[in-house]
Structure formats: C-alpha cells, structure tokens
Amino acid sequence: MAAAPRPPLAYRLTGRQWLAIDCVVAAIATGIVLFNVGFQHGFRYHVPTAVAAALGVAAVAPLAVRRIWPLPALAVVTSVCCAATVHGHVPNLLYVALAMAIYMAACRYRRPFAVIALVIVEIALTVAVLAAFAGGHTKVDPFRGELVAGALWFIGDSVRERRRYLAGLADQEAQRRRAEAERGRHQVERRQLGLVARGGAG
C-alpha cells in the first residue's frame, strides 16, 4: 500500500509549539517596537517616548497569549490601536498585531459571538478615527484599521468553517467505517449460526 500523504506542517504542530511560536513573534515585535520608539522618538506621537513605548509593547505583548485568551488579547490590541489613532499615528506593526489578534478570535469562536467581537472592534476604531479628526490629526487613514480588522476576521472565519467542514467529513467517514465493521460482524455471526444449524441438523 502507498504511504498516506503527510499533512501540512501547520497541522502537525502541537498546541505548545504554536504557543512557543507566538511567544517568539511577540518578543521580536517587542524588540522592533522599542527600537522604533527610540529611533523615531515616540512613533511621532504627541506623547512622551516612554508612553509611546508602553503603548507599542502593550499592543504586541498580547500576541504571546492570543491562543489562550483570544478575546482579552484582542481587547488590549484594539484599545492600543484606538489610543494610537487618537494621537494621530498608528505604526504598521500595530495593524499587524490587530490582524493577528482578530484572526485568532474569529478562528476560535462561533460566528455569532465572533461577529459581535468584530462589530465592537469596528465601532471602536471608527470612534477613534473621528476623535483623531476632531483633535486636528487629519493625516490619519480613516479606514485602514477597519479594513485590516474586517479582512482578517473574514479569513479567520473562513478557516474556522473549513475546519468544521473537514471535521464533519472525518466524523461521517468514521461513522461509515463503524457501520461497515458492524455489518461485517453481523454477517460473520450469521454465517457461524448457519454452520452451527447445519451441523446440528447433520
């Protein structure tokens, strides 16, 4: 028999391995944030450098636990993105963190709950943009955060539905095999009973 094809690497990794990867990503992102804060003097926020550094670290650090606590991680990242938007500048890394957080939330929760989370995030980002414009920060991209959140939510939702579909197919296949095994067992029992009956008649 031909060997069964190996599943993709993403399906072979364990939960602990994924958690370790997230921790490494969060650590690298934290280093990038701190470097950029020092290099750009607070990400061009109108706030002290220390505050900008705290905001940046708060945005990327939750990525380490996004698989354990998807919603708290999403809430923290969204809050930081909103605060950065209000102050007039959101670094690209914060959008990446938002994308990773909302993707995981969409993957882990059923659609009705995930939709509520998306709506809250979109409303919060929109309010932050309006506050930024009211404060005179007219260079803020008014739809970038909303588009990032919506796109990655859609991808996460699609991945979750695909996993459900594949799990359903696997369950149906397992049920079919159990039914075939049960039919085979009944056929063997009937044959044995028939042999016993013929032997008794002889």
C-alpha positions, 0 to 999 in steps of 0.5 A: 500500500502507498504511504498516506500523504503527510499533512501540512506542517501547520497541522502537525504542530502541537498546541505548545509549539504554536504557543512557543511560536507566538511567544517568539513573534511577540518578543521580536515585535517587542524588540522592533517596537522599542527600537522604533520608539527610540529611533523615531522618538515616540512613533511621532506621537504627541506623547512622551517616548516612554508612553509611546513605548508602553503603548507599542509593547502593550499592543504586541505583548498580547500576541504571546497569549492570543491562543489562550485568551483570544478575546482579552488579547484582542481587547488590549490590541484594539484599545492600543490601536484606538489610543494610537489613532487618537494621537494621530499615528498608528505604526504598521506593526500595530495593524499587524498585531490587530490582524493577528489578534482578530484572526485568532478570535474569529478562528476560535469562536462561533460566528455569532459571538465572533461577529459581535467581537468584530462589530465592537472592534469596528465601532471602536476604531471608527470612534477613534478615527473621528476623535483623531479628526476632531483633535486636528490629526487629519493625516490619519487613514480613516479606514485602514484599521477597519479594513485590516480588522474586517479582512482578517476576521473574514479569513479567520472565519473562513478557516474556522468553517473549513475546519468544521467542514473537514471535521464533519467529513472525518466524523461521517467517514468514521461513522461509515467505517463503524457501520461497515465493521458492524455489518461485517460482524453481523454477517460473520455471526450469521454465517457461524449460526448457519454452520452451527444449524447445519451441523446440528441438523447433520 
